[in-house]
Amino acid sequence: MAVAEETGATVTAAPRPRGGPLRSVRDSLVVAKRNLIRMMRIPEMVVFGLVQPIMFVVLFSYVFGGAIMVPGQSGADATVYREFLMAGIFAQTVTFATAGAGAGIADDMHKGLIDRFRSLPMARGAVLTGRTLADLVQTALTLVVLAIVAVIVGWRIHDGVPKALAAFGLLLLLGYAFSWIGALIGLSVRTPEAATSGGLIWLFPLTFISNAFVPSSKMPAVLGHIADWNPFSATVQASRQLFGNPEGVVSDAWPMRHPALASILWSLLIILVFRTLAVRKYRSATA
């Protein structure tokens, strides 16, 4: 509180956030709660988010299930390919949520909501962290529904529930990492429509030049090498191992020989880099 000497008017200074890391965590959770409430009030957002991955499961399982042979597979058993496929579909689902994260942040920017947050005594990074955490919760719910659909079409886990939960943990970590890329895109464009397009255009080559739908050994040499070092491929390969699903012929590339470790390292690196860039962009975009 400050009093002007000449006019005698009382001027209230903008409050400053205090409390350090604990305050940042609390602010992030508050923003995450706000976004989750918003999602529950607009259920079509969740429903439409489920339609695409379910369509991928059904189409790939029944259209390509009997046509694509996994290396090492004996006979045209569609169930083998379905089990090979599901880790890729799970990974594709969590990464495609990136577009939604970017569009949501771009929409908040477009409506001026971010400017309102800036007037509050809250940590700067809390707005983005809260948004990405809310998207993570939505992605987890989507994975639960998708796993149920996968079981219906013939997918199974073979190495026990703990390893399967570890696989889903790696998938969610990858999805959370990619949501920071979406946040950066959302802060860098002017409209939610542009954020949606920008969030998807780079995801298609990332997901298809990988081992998600066909083994990298069936690709041309250059594309196969790129697929082996793709962060997306590491998570898919680790998930297949933890689920006990068919892996096909695995290359000698380090990420394919140590996929779980490679998946964690890639995800943490993406979070570190793109969270830093997103928070920096947020400060400059709203300054």
C-alpha atoms as one frame of an Amber mdcrd trajectory, in Angstrom:
protein
   0.000   0.000   0.000   1.432   3.366  -1.005   0.015   6.904  -0.516   0.603
   9.573  -3.217   2.174  12.691  -1.647   0.609  15.328  -3.968  -2.995  14.132
  -4.341  -3.375  12.112  -1.181  -4.864   9.259  -3.207  -4.262   5.714  -2.102
  -2.621   3.419  -4.664  -2.485  -0.315  -4.136   0.634  -1.926  -5.552   0.281
  -5.162  -7.487   0.900  -8.069  -5.096   3.975 -10.167  -5.682   4.001 -13.946
  -5.444   5.825 -15.338  -2.449   6.571 -18.744  -1.075   9.093 -20.064  -3.586
   8.716 -23.601  -4.985   5.866 -24.555  -2.641   3.837 -21.560  -3.779   4.559
 -22.440  -7.391   3.288 -25.994  -6.828   0.121 -24.744  -5.143  -0.559 -22.208
  -7.890  -0.003 -24.861 -10.549  -2.508 -27.188  -8.856  -5.076 -24.373  -8.647
  -4.730 -23.679 -12.378  -4.892 -27.420 -13.107  -8.130 -27.669 -11.094  -9.580
 -24.758 -13.066  -8.803 -26.489 -16.360 -10.213 -29.830 -15.175 -13.467 -28.158
 -14.098 -13.638 -26.525 -17.516 -13.164 -29.899 -19.207 -15.960 -31.458 -17.129
 -18.304 -28.646 -18.093 -17.559 -29.241 -21.775 -17.793 -33.065 -21.996 -17.710
 -33.038 -25.798 -14.013 -32.108 -25.536 -13.340 -35.431 -23.825 -15.676 -37.406
 -26.095 -14.141 -36.080 -29.301 -10.702 -36.732 -27.849 -11.640 -40.405 -27.474
 -13.116 -40.898 -30.945  -9.888 -40.614 -32.947  -7.760 -43.139 -30.980 -10.643
 -45.627 -30.891 -10.994 -45.300 -34.654  -7.258 -45.932 -35.057  -7.489 -49.070
 -32.920 -10.406 -50.495 -34.871  -9.163 -49.517 -38.340  -5.567 -50.661 -37.881
  -6.634 -53.850 -36.109  -9.155 -55.025 -38.664  -7.974 -53.344 -41.879  -4.232
 -54.020 -41.532  -4.288 -56.770 -38.919  -4.224 -59.601 -41.424  -2.106 -57.834
 -44.037   0.994 -56.791 -42.089   3.356 -59.458 -40.838   5.523 -58.810 -37.805
   9.045 -60.239 -38.276   9.217 -63.547 -36.468   5.469 -64.105 -36.791   4.439
 -67.528 -38.042   1.284 -67.462 -40.133  -1.166 -64.665 -40.835  -2.455 -64.349
 -37.270  -4.061 -60.908 -36.945  -3.859 -61.090 -33.137  -0.061 -60.916 -33.269
  -0.129 -57.649 -35.170  -2.816 -56.236 -32.884  -0.615 -56.829 -29.867   2.362
 -55.352 -31.737   0.237 -52.358 -32.736  -1.289 -51.321 -29.412   1.830 -49.803
 -27.838   2.130 -47.580 -30.914  -1.520 -46.524 -30.700  -1.133 -45.722 -27.002
   1.946 -43.615 -27.709   0.277 -41.864 -30.638  -2.698 -40.993 -28.444  -0.641
 -39.346 -25.710   1.417 -37.364 -28.199  -1.568 -36.194 -30.254  -2.897 -34.580
 -27.074  -0.169 -32.005 -27.748  -2.408 -30.267 -30.283  -5.157 -29.859 -27.703
  -2.750 -28.377 -25.182  -1.481 -25.846 -27.685  -4.989 -24.899 -28.800  -6.141
 -24.441 -25.209  -3.281 -22.106 -24.336  -3.722 -20.165 -27.593  -7.422 -19.791
 -26.774  -6.625 -18.444 -23.301  -4.178 -15.997 -24.854  -6.710 -14.926 -27.494
  -9.449 -14.301 -24.902  -7.145 -12.323 -22.608  -7.374 -14.835 -19.769  -3.593
 -15.001 -19.480  -3.497 -11.247 -18.847  -5.931 -11.727 -15.968  -3.688 -14.371
 -14.476  -0.770 -11.945 -14.688  -2.606  -9.517 -12.429  -2.736 -12.139  -9.672
   0.045 -12.870  -7.142   0.966 -16.219  -8.663   4.079 -17.882 -10.014   4.637
 -17.167 -13.708   5.192 -20.783 -14.665   2.078 -21.948 -12.803  -0.271 -21.110
 -15.686   1.565 -23.391 -18.101   2.329 -26.097 -15.551  -1.297 -26.198 -14.442
  -2.474 -26.504 -18.015  -0.098 -29.349 -18.819  -1.046 -31.204 -15.617  -4.743
 -30.957 -16.502  -3.984 -32.298 -19.973  -2.058 -35.147 -18.355  -5.127 -36.146
 -16.322  -7.296 -36.096 -19.447  -4.707 -38.177 -21.306  -4.668 -40.740 -18.485
  -8.458 -41.100 -18.687  -8.203 -41.506 -22.445  -5.623 -44.274 -22.004  -7.923
 -46.144 -19.622 -10.765 -46.136 -22.156  -8.384 -47.017 -24.982  -6.953 -49.960
 -23.032 -10.469 -51.328 -22.538 -11.143 -51.066 -26.289  -7.782 -52.737 -26.979
  -8.682 -55.690 -24.758 -11.969 -56.041 -26.636 -10.162 -56.320 -30.008  -7.701
 -58.903 -28.697  -4.807 -57.073 -27.019  -3.379 -58.628 -23.856  -0.569 -58.034
 -21.364   1.657 -61.015 -20.621   4.182 -59.916 -17.975   1.939 -58.872 -15.126
   0.156 -55.745 -13.945   3.180 -53.964 -12.350   5.117 -53.943 -15.622   2.022
 -52.853 -17.515   1.575 -49.934 -15.107   5.229 -49.033 -15.650   4.586 -48.991
 -19.405   1.615 -46.669 -18.966   3.817 -44.497 -16.739   6.364 -44.144 -19.553
   3.575 -43.297 -21.989   2.180 -40.589 -19.714   5.659 -39.175 -19.141   6.118
 -38.912 -22.916   2.704 -37.279 -23.257   3.534 -34.765 -20.529   6.848 -33.966
 -22.202   5.165 -33.374 -25.559   2.500 -31.180 -23.940   5.269 -28.632 -23.287
   5.959 -28.563 -27.016   2.256 -27.878 -27.472   2.431 -25.103 -24.878   5.266
 -23.427 -26.761   3.330 -23.676 -30.038   0.208 -22.261 -28.393   2.160 -19.246
 -27.141   3.776 -18.680 -30.523   0.678 -18.435 -32.722  -2.232 -16.004 -32.835
  -5.281 -18.261 -32.965  -6.384 -21.657 -31.552  -6.908 -22.902 -35.120  -3.279
 -22.175 -35.967  -2.189 -23.904 -32.763  -4.151 -27.032 -33.696  -2.628 -27.135
 -37.192   0.855 -26.365 -35.901   0.492 -29.004 -33.210  -0.365 -31.761 -35.668
   1.788 -31.042 -38.718   5.033 -32.228 -37.082   3.412 -35.119 -35.204   2.541
 -37.130 -38.298   6.134 -37.653 -39.497   7.253 -38.178 -35.894   4.746 -40.973
 -35.281   4.869 -42.635 -38.690   8.666 -42.601 -39.066   8.879 -44.827 -36.026
   8.363 -48.428 -35.011   4.751 -47.760 -33.964   2.954 -49.364 -36.912   5.647
 -51.342 -38.720   9.053 -52.537 -37.493  11.896 -50.199 -38.399  13.671 -53.189
 -39.999  11.108 -53.029 -42.824  11.926 -49.412 -43.643  14.645 -48.099 -45.990
  17.991 -47.884 -44.198  17.943 -44.108 -43.617  14.363 -44.024 -42.345  15.011
 -47.087 -40.214  17.954 -45.374 -38.524  15.863 -42.246 -37.883  13.066 -44.405
 -36.463  15.453 -46.203 -34.112  16.597 -42.882 -32.585  13.138 -41.354 -32.512
  12.068 -40.600 -28.893   8.629 -41.869 -29.827  10.082 -45.234 -30.884  11.928
 -45.682 -27.591   8.709 -45.353 -25.607   6.853 -47.691 -27.965   9.595 -50.310
 -27.729   9.782 -50.044 -23.937   6.007 -50.401 -23.693   6.035 -53.522 -25.852
   8.662 -55.090 -23.645   6.792 -54.233 -20.451   3.460 -55.414 -21.850   5.100
 -58.611 -23.093   3.850 -57.925 -26.623   5.615 -58.930 -29.873   8.586 -56.693
 -30.690   9.587 -57.867 -34.153  13.250 -57.695 -35.157  15.002 -55.179 -32.897
  17.968 -53.229 -34.290  21.304 -52.773 -32.535  20.738 -49.035 -31.980  21.270
 -48.063 -28.329  17.702 -46.743 -27.755  16.258 -50.018 -29.026  18.513 -52.097
 -26.782  17.762 -49.950 -23.712  14.321 -48.562 -24.548  13.045 -47.873 -21.026
  16.112 -45.840 -20.081  16.119 -44.093 -23.464  12.425 -43.249 -23.085  12.960
 -41.656 -19.671  16.020 -39.703 -20.795  14.314 -38.432 -23.952  11.194 -37.367
 -22.034  13.136 -35.562 -19.308  15.266 -33.792 -21.915  12.171 -32.639 -23.820
  10.581 -31.350 -20.595  13.734 -29.482 -19.605  14.209 -27.824 -22.986  10.641
 -26.994 -23.922   9.462 -25.992 -20.452  12.304 -23.491 -20.324  11.438 -22.151
 -23.777   7.693 -22.072 -23.045   8.052 -20.160 -19.765  10.420 -17.713 -21.432
   7.970 -17.234 -24.297   5.124 -16.799 -21.825   6.956 -13.999 -20.037   7.767
 -12.175 -23.250   4.369 -12.744 -24.833   2.492 -11.340 -21.852   4.965  -8.651
 -20.809
